[in-house]
Protein backbone atom coordinates (compact mmCIF):
# COMPACT_ATOMS: atom_id res chain seq x y z
CA UNK A 1 0.00 0.00 0.00
CA UNK A 2 1.37 3.40 -0.90
CA UNK A 3 1.53 6.38 1.40
CA UNK A 4 -0.18 9.62 0.50
CA UNK A 5 0.76 13.14 1.48
CA UNK A 6 -1.44 16.16 1.76
CA UNK A 7 -0.56 18.82 -0.77
CA UNK A 8 -2.12 21.73 1.11
CA UNK A 9 -1.70 23.29 4.50
CA UNK A 10 -4.40 25.16 6.40
CA UNK A 11 -3.82 28.66 7.70
CA UNK A 12 -1.50 28.67 10.69
CA UNK A 13 -2.42 31.00 13.49
CA UNK A 14 0.70 31.83 15.42
CA UNK A 15 1.96 33.83 18.35
CA UNK A 16 5.51 34.43 19.40
CA UNK A 17 7.69 36.70 21.41
CA UNK A 18 10.28 38.90 19.76
CA UNK A 19 13.93 38.09 19.97
CA UNK A 20 16.22 41.11 20.35
CA UNK A 21 19.02 40.58 22.83
CA UNK A 22 17.93 37.82 25.18
CA UNK A 23 14.99 36.13 23.54
CA UNK A 24 12.56 33.26 23.64
CA UNK A 25 9.56 31.98 21.70
CA UNK A 26 6.19 30.49 22.54
CA UNK A 27 4.18 27.89 20.66
CA UNK A 28 1.78 28.93 17.95
CA UNK A 29 -1.41 29.95 19.63
CA UNK A 30 -4.66 31.72 18.83
CA UNK A 31 -3.45 34.73 16.86
CA UNK A 32 -0.80 35.10 14.18
CA UNK A 33 0.36 38.44 15.57
CA UNK A 34 3.52 39.69 17.18
CA UNK A 35 4.32 43.12 18.61
CA UNK A 36 7.94 44.22 18.70
CA UNK A 37 9.12 45.14 21.23
CA UNK A 38 6.43 43.66 23.45
CA UNK A 39 6.40 46.45 26.05
CA UNK A 40 6.36 49.49 23.74
CA UNK A 41 5.56 48.22 20.23
CA UNK A 42 7.16 49.82 17.22
CA UNK A 43 6.30 47.09 14.70
CA UNK A 44 3.44 44.63 14.40
CA UNK A 45 4.19 41.34 12.59
CA UNK A 46 1.59 38.96 11.21
CA UNK A 47 2.01 35.61 9.48
CA UNK A 48 -0.73 35.09 6.92
CA UNK A 49 -1.23 32.27 4.44
CA UNK A 50 1.20 29.39 4.69
CA UNK A 51 0.89 27.67 1.30
CA UNK A 52 2.76 24.54 0.35
CA UNK A 53 4.35 25.03 -3.05
CA UNK A 54 5.95 21.62 -3.44
CA UNK A 55 8.41 19.14 -1.99
CA UNK A 56 11.53 17.23 -2.93
CA UNK A 57 13.18 14.54 -0.88
CA UNK A 58 12.54 15.28 2.75
CA UNK A 59 12.11 19.01 2.14
CA UNK A 60 8.86 20.93 1.91
CA UNK A 61 8.58 24.27 0.14
CA UNK A 62 6.17 26.88 1.47
CA UNK A 63 5.16 30.36 0.36
CA UNK A 64 4.52 32.43 3.48
CA UNK A 65 2.70 35.75 3.65
CA UNK A 66 4.36 38.19 6.04
CA UNK A 67 2.71 41.49 7.00
CA UNK A 68 4.59 44.15 8.95
CA UNK A 69 3.02 47.40 10.19
CA UNK A 70 4.75 50.44 11.65
CA UNK A 71 2.70 51.16 14.78
CA UNK A 72 5.01 53.89 16.06
CA UNK A 73 5.04 57.63 15.40
CA UNK A 74 8.50 57.39 13.83
CA UNK A 75 9.30 56.93 10.16
CA UNK A 76 11.60 53.92 9.76
CA UNK A 77 14.26 54.60 7.15
CA UNK A 78 15.80 51.14 6.88
CA UNK A 79 15.65 48.07 9.11
CA UNK A 80 16.21 44.35 8.66
CA UNK A 81 14.98 41.43 10.74
CA UNK A 82 15.62 37.70 10.84
CA UNK A 83 12.53 35.51 10.74
CA UNK A 84 13.16 32.03 12.13
CA UNK A 85 11.00 28.93 11.74
CA UNK A 86 11.40 26.30 14.47
CA UNK A 87 10.20 22.73 14.78
CA UNK A 88 8.72 21.03 17.82
CA UNK A 89 12.21 20.46 19.26
CA UNK A 90 12.95 24.18 18.90
CA UNK A 91 15.44 23.43 16.17
CA UNK A 92 15.83 26.22 13.66
CA UNK A 93 14.72 24.75 10.34
CA UNK A 94 14.54 27.94 8.24
CA UNK A 95 15.78 31.50 8.32
CA UNK A 96 14.62 34.45 6.24
CA UNK A 97 14.99 38.21 5.98
CA UNK A 98 12.33 40.84 6.48
CA UNK A 99 13.45 44.20 5.09
CA UNK A 100 11.72 47.51 5.79
CA UNK A 101 12.54 50.64 3.80
CA UNK A 102 11.04 54.11 4.26
CA UNK A 103 8.03 52.94 6.25
CA UNK A 104 5.89 55.84 7.46
CA UNK A 105 3.92 55.72 10.73
CA UNK A 106 0.84 53.55 10.25
CA UNK A 107 2.08 52.10 6.94
CA UNK A 108 1.93 48.37 6.19
CA UNK A 109 4.43 46.30 4.23
CA UNK A 110 3.35 42.98 2.70
CA UNK A 111 5.80 40.38 1.42
CA UNK A 112 5.97 36.71 0.53
CA UNK A 113 8.91 34.52 1.50
CA UNK A 114 9.61 31.11 0.03
CA UNK A 115 10.88 28.66 2.60
CA UNK A 116 12.45 25.23 2.22
CA UNK A 117 12.15 23.29 5.46
CA UNK A 118 12.87 19.80 6.71
CA UNK A 119 9.93 18.88 8.88
CA UNK A 120 7.02 21.00 10.00
CA UNK A 121 7.44 24.46 11.56
CA UNK A 122 5.49 24.85 14.78
CA UNK A 123 7.09 28.00 16.18
CA UNK A 124 8.54 31.21 14.85
CA UNK A 125 10.50 34.16 16.13
CA UNK A 126 12.03 37.36 14.80
CA UNK A 127 15.24 39.12 15.74
CA UNK A 128 16.47 42.58 14.81
CA UNK A 129 19.53 42.49 12.56
CA UNK A 130 19.93 46.16 11.66
CA UNK A 131 18.15 49.11 13.23
CA UNK A 132 18.35 52.68 11.89
CA UNK A 133 19.51 55.58 14.02
CA UNK A 134 15.94 56.51 14.92
CA UNK A 135 15.51 53.09 16.56
CA UNK A 136 19.03 52.77 17.98
CA UNK A 137 17.69 53.02 21.53
CA UNK A 138 16.12 49.58 21.07
CA UNK A 139 19.56 47.99 20.80
CA UNK A 140 19.80 48.14 24.58
CA UNK A 141 21.89 50.30 26.90
CA UNK A 142 24.79 52.05 25.22
CA UNK A 143 27.25 54.57 26.58
CA UNK A 144 28.93 57.72 25.35
CA UNK A 145 31.55 60.09 26.68
CA UNK A 146 30.48 63.45 28.12
CA UNK A 147 32.14 66.28 30.02
CA UNK A 148 30.30 67.95 32.89
CA UNK A 149 31.53 71.34 34.04
CA UNK A 150 30.26 73.89 36.52
CA UNK A 151 30.58 77.62 37.00
CA UNK A 152 32.58 77.96 39.16
CA UNK A 153 34.54 74.72 38.78
CA UNK A 154 35.60 72.41 41.59
CA UNK A 155 32.12 71.26 42.61
CA UNK A 156 31.59 67.74 43.91
CA UNK A 157 29.53 65.84 41.32
CA UNK A 158 27.28 62.84 41.81
CA UNK A 159 25.54 60.98 38.97
CA UNK A 160 22.56 58.81 39.88
CA UNK A 161 23.72 58.94 43.49
CA UNK A 162 27.32 57.87 42.78
CA UNK A 163 30.23 60.24 43.40
CA UNK A 164 31.98 61.16 40.13
CA UNK A 165 34.69 63.58 41.32
CA UNK A 166 35.17 67.33 41.12
CA UNK A 167 34.15 69.31 38.06
CA UNK A 168 35.08 69.45 35.29
CA UNK A 169 34.56 65.69 34.92
CA UNK A 170 34.85 63.63 31.73
CA UNK A 171 33.07 60.31 32.04
CA UNK A 172 31.18 57.58 30.20
CA UNK A 173 27.42 57.52 30.78
CA UNK A 174 24.59 55.38 29.45
CA UNK A 175 22.09 56.75 26.96
CA UNK A 176 19.03 58.11 28.74
CA UNK A 177 18.30 60.48 31.63
CA UNK A 178 20.44 60.77 34.75
CA UNK A 179 19.98 62.63 38.03
CA UNK A 180 23.03 64.74 38.82
CA UNK A 181 23.81 66.82 41.90
CA UNK A 182 26.47 69.40 42.76
CA UNK A 183 27.89 70.62 46.04
CA UNK A 184 30.59 73.17 46.70
CA UNK A 185 31.60 75.00 49.86
CA UNK A 186 30.11 78.45 49.86
CA UNK A 187 27.42 77.68 47.29
CA UNK A 188 23.90 76.38 47.54
CA UNK A 189 23.59 72.72 46.56
CA UNK A 190 21.96 72.12 43.19
CA UNK A 191 20.45 69.26 41.17
CA UNK A 192 19.73 68.80 37.48
CA UNK A 193 18.77 66.20 34.89
CA UNK A 194 21.36 65.07 32.35
CA UNK A 195 19.74 63.79 29.14
CA UNK A 196 21.94 61.79 26.75
CA UNK A 197 20.49 60.99 23.31
CA UNK A 198 21.17 57.74 21.47
CA UNK A 199 22.42 59.61 18.40
CA UNK A 200 24.56 62.03 20.37
CA UNK A 201 28.18 62.44 19.34
CA UNK A 202 30.78 61.51 21.94
CA UNK A 203 32.54 64.27 23.83
CA UNK A 204 29.64 66.68 24.32
CA UNK A 205 30.12 69.19 27.15
CA UNK A 206 27.33 70.05 29.60
CA UNK A 207 27.74 73.24 31.61
CA UNK A 208 25.83 74.09 34.79
CA UNK A 209 25.94 77.25 36.89
CA UNK A 210 25.87 76.65 40.62
CA UNK A 211 23.25 78.23 42.84
CA UNK A 212 23.84 81.52 44.63
CA UNK A 213 26.85 81.77 46.92
CA UNK A 214 26.17 81.47 50.64
CA UNK A 215 29.33 83.26 51.71
CA UNK A 216 31.83 85.81 50.47
CA UNK A 217 34.50 84.43 48.16
CA UNK A 218 38.17 85.38 48.16
CA UNK A 219 40.23 84.29 45.15
CA UNK A 220 44.01 84.29 45.59
CA UNK A 221 46.42 84.91 42.74
CA UNK A 222 47.50 81.26 42.78
CA UNK A 223 43.92 80.19 42.03
CA UNK A 224 42.95 79.20 45.57
CA UNK A 225 39.32 79.96 46.48
CA UNK A 226 38.44 80.78 50.09
CA UNK A 227 34.81 80.81 51.14
CA UNK A 228 33.66 82.56 54.29
CA UNK A 229 32.63 85.91 55.69
CA UNK A 230 35.00 88.79 55.00
CA UNK A 231 35.03 90.70 58.30
CA UNK A 232 37.89 93.12 57.71
CA UNK A 233 39.77 94.64 54.79
CA UNK A 234 42.83 96.88 55.13
CA UNK A 235 45.65 98.04 52.90
CA UNK A 236 47.81 95.13 54.07
CA UNK A 237 45.45 92.21 54.76
CA UNK A 238 42.01 90.67 54.51
CA UNK A 239 40.41 88.78 57.39
CA UNK A 240 38.00 85.95 56.56
CA UNK A 241 35.90 84.00 59.05
CA UNK A 242 35.38 80.45 57.80
CA UNK A 243 34.81 76.97 59.16
CA UNK A 244 38.32 77.00 60.65
CA UNK A 245 37.88 80.33 62.37
CA UNK A 246 39.37 83.66 61.36
CA UNK A 247 42.19 83.63 58.81
CA UNK A 248 44.32 86.55 57.62
CA UNK A 249 45.56 86.86 54.02
CA UNK A 250 48.12 89.27 52.64
CA UNK A 251 46.28 91.84 50.54
CA UNK A 252 48.89 91.68 47.73
CA UNK A 253 48.19 87.95 47.28
CA UNK A 254 44.45 88.48 46.78
CA UNK A 255 43.20 88.68 43.20
CA UNK A 256 39.47 89.17 43.70
CA UNK A 257 36.87 89.42 46.48
CA UNK A 258 33.19 88.68 45.84
CA UNK A 259 30.64 89.68 48.44
CA UNK A 260 27.15 88.26 48.93
CA UNK A 261 24.31 90.37 50.20
CA UNK A 262 23.77 89.84 53.89
CA UNK A 263 20.48 90.56 55.59
CA UNK A 264 20.51 91.45 59.25
CA UNK A 265 17.93 89.54 61.22
CA UNK A 266 15.15 91.66 62.72
CA UNK A 267 15.45 92.22 66.47
C-alpha positions in Angstrom: 0.0 0.0 0.0 1.4 3.4 -0.9 1.5 6.4 1.4 -0.2 9.6 0.5 0.8 13.1 1.5 -1.4 16.2 1.8 -0.6 18.8 -0.8 -2.1 21.7 1.1 -1.7 23.3 4.5 -4.4 25.2 6.4 -3.8 28.7 7.7 -1.5 28.7 10.7 -2.4 31.0 13.5 0.7 31.8 15.4 2.0 33.8 18.4 5.5 34.4 19.4 7.7 36.7 21.4 10.3 38.9 19.8 13.9 38.1 20.0 16.2 41.1 20.3 19.0 40.6 22.8 17.9 37.8 25.2 15.0 36.1 23.5 12.6 33.3 23.6 9.6 32.0 21.7 6.2 30.5 22.5 4.2 27.9 20.7 1.8 28.9 17.9 -1.4 30.0 19.6 -4.7 31.7 18.8 -3.4 34.7 16.9 -0.8 35.1 14.2 0.4 38.4 15.6 3.5 39.7 17.2 4.3 43.1 18.6 7.9 44.2 18.7 9.1 45.1 21.2 6.4 43.7 23.4 6.4 46.4 26.0 6.4 49.5 23.7 5.6 48.2 20.2 7.2 49.8 17.2 6.3 47.1 14.7 3.4 44.6 14.4 4.2 41.3 12.6 1.6 39.0 11.2 2.0 35.6 9.5 -0.7 35.1 6.9 -1.2 32.3 4.4 1.2 29.4 4.7 0.9 27.7 1.3 2.8 24.5 0.4 4.4 25.0 -3.1 6.0 21.6 -3.4 8.4 19.1 -2.0 11.5 17.2 -2.9 13.2 14.5 -0.9 12.5 15.3 2.8 12.1 19.0 2.1 8.9 20.9 1.9 8.6 24.3 0.1 6.2 26.9 1.5 5.2 30.4 0.4 4.5 32.4 3.5 2.7 35.8 3.7 4.4 38.2 6.0 2.7 41.5 7.0 4.6 44.2 9.0 3.0 47.4 10.2 4.7 50.4 11.7 2.7 51.2 14.8 5.0 53.9 16.1 5.0 57.6 15.4 8.5 57.4 13.8 9.3 56.9 10.2 11.6 53.9 9.8 14.3 54.6 7.2 15.8 51.1 6.9 15.6 48.1 9.1 16.2 44.3 8.7 15.0 41.4 10.7 15.6 37.7 10.8 12.5 35.5 10.7 13.2 32.0 12.1 11.0 28.9 11.7 11.4 26.3 14.5 10.2 22.7 14.8 8.7 21.0 17.8 12.2 20.5 19.3 12.9 24.2 18.9 15.4 23.4 16.2 15.8 26.2 13.7 14.7 24.8 10.3 14.5 27.9 8.2 15.8 31.5 8.3 14.6 34.4 6.2 15.0 38.2 6.0 12.3 40.8 6.5 13.4 44.2 5.1 11.7 47.5 5.8 12.5 50.6 3.8 11.0 54.1 4.3 8.0 52.9 6.2 5.9 55.8 7.5 3.9 55.7 10.7 0.8 53.5 10.2 2.1 52.1 6.9 1.9 48.4 6.2 4.4 46.3 4.2 3.3 43.0 2.7 5.8 40.4 1.4 6.0 36.7 0.5 8.9 34.5 1.5 9.6 31.1 0.0 10.9 28.7 2.6 12.4 25.2 2.2 12.2 23.3 5.5 12.9 19.8 6.7 9.9 18.9 8.9 7.0 21.0 10.0 7.4 24.5 11.6 5.5 24.8 14.8 7.1 28.0 16.2 8.5 31.2 14.8 10.5 34.2 16.1 12.0 37.4 14.8 15.2 39.1 15.7 16.5 42.6 14.8 19.5 42.5 12.6 19.9 46.2 11.7 18.1 49.1 13.2 18.3 52.7 11.9 19.5 55.6 14.0 15.9 56.5 14.9 15.5 53.1 16.6 19.0 52.8 18.0 17.7 53.0 21.5 16.1 49.6 21.1 19.6 48.0 20.8 19.8 48.1 24.6 21.9 50.3 26.9 24.8 52.1 25.2 27.3 54.6 26.6 28.9 57.7 25.4 31.5 60.1 26.7 30.5 63.5 28.1 32.1 66.3 30.0 30.3 67.9 32.9 31.5 71.3 34.0 30.3 73.9 36.5 30.6 77.6 37.0 32.6 78.0 39.2 34.5 74.7 38.8 35.6 72.4 41.6 32.1 71.3 42.6 31.6 67.7 43.9 29.5 65.8 41.3 27.3 62.8 41.8 25.5 61.0 39.0 22.6 58.8 39.9 23.7 58.9 43.5 27.3 57.9 42.8 30.2 60.2 43.4 32.0 61.2 40.1 34.7 63.6 41.3 35.2 67.3 41.1 34.1 69.3 38.1 35.1 69.5 35.3 34.6 65.7 34.9 34.8 63.6 31.7 33.1 60.3 32.0 31.2 57.6 30.2 27.4 57.5 30.8 24.6 55.4 29.4 22.1 56.7 27.0 19.0 58.1 28.7 18.3 60.5 31.6 20.4 60.8 34.8 20.0 62.6 38.0 23.0 64.7 38.8 23.8 66.8 41.9 26.5 69.4 42.8 27.9 70.6 46.0 30.6 73.2 46.7 31.6 75.0 49.9 30.1 78.4 49.9 27.4 77.7 47.3 23.9 76.4 47.5 23.6 72.7 46.6 22.0 72.1 43.2 20.4 69.3 41.2 19.7 68.8 37.5 18.8 66.2 34.9 21.4 65.1 32.4 19.7 63.8 29.1 21.9 61.8 26.8 20.5 61.0 23.3 21.2 57.7 21.5 22.4 59.6 18.4 24.6 62.0 20.4 28.2 62.4 19.3 30.8 61.5 21.9 32.5 64.3 23.8 29.6 66.7 24.3 30.1 69.2 27.1 27.3 70.1 29.6 27.7 73.2 31.6 25.8 74.1 34.8 25.9 77.2 36.9 25.9 76.6 40.6 23.2 78.2 42.8 23.8 81.5 44.6 26.8 81.8 46.9 26.2 81.5 50.6 29.3 83.3 51.7 31.8 85.8 50.5 34.5 84.4 48.2 38.2 85.4 48.2 40.2 84.3 45.2 44.0 84.3 45.6 46.4 84.9 42.7 47.5 81.3 42.8 43.9 80.2 42.0 42.9 79.2 45.6 39.3 80.0 46.5 38.4 80.8 50.1 34.8 80.8 51.1 33.7 82.6 54.3 32.6 85.9 55.7 35.0 88.8 55.0 35.0 90.7 58.3 37.9 93.1 57.7 39.8 94.6 54.8 42.8 96.9 55.1 45.7 98.0 52.9 47.8 95.1 54.1 45.4 92.2 54.8 42.0 90.7 54.5 40.4 88.8 57.4 38.0 85.9 56.6 35.9 84.0 59.1 35.4 80.5 57.8 34.8 77.0 59.2 38.3 77.0 60.6 37.9 80.3 62.4 39.4 83.7 61.4 42.2 83.6 58.8 44.3 86.6 57.6 45.6 86.9 54.0 48.1 89.3 52.6 46.3 91.8 50.5 48.9 91.7 47.7 48.2 87.9 47.3 44.5 88.5 46.8 43.2 88.7 43.2 39.5 89.2 43.7 36.9 89.4 46.5 33.2 88.7 45.8 30.6 89.7 48.4 27.2 88.3 48.9 24.3 90.4 50.2 23.8 89.8 53.9 20.5 90.6 55.6 20.5 91.4 59.3 17.9 89.5 61.2 15.2 91.7 62.7 15.4 92.2 66.5 
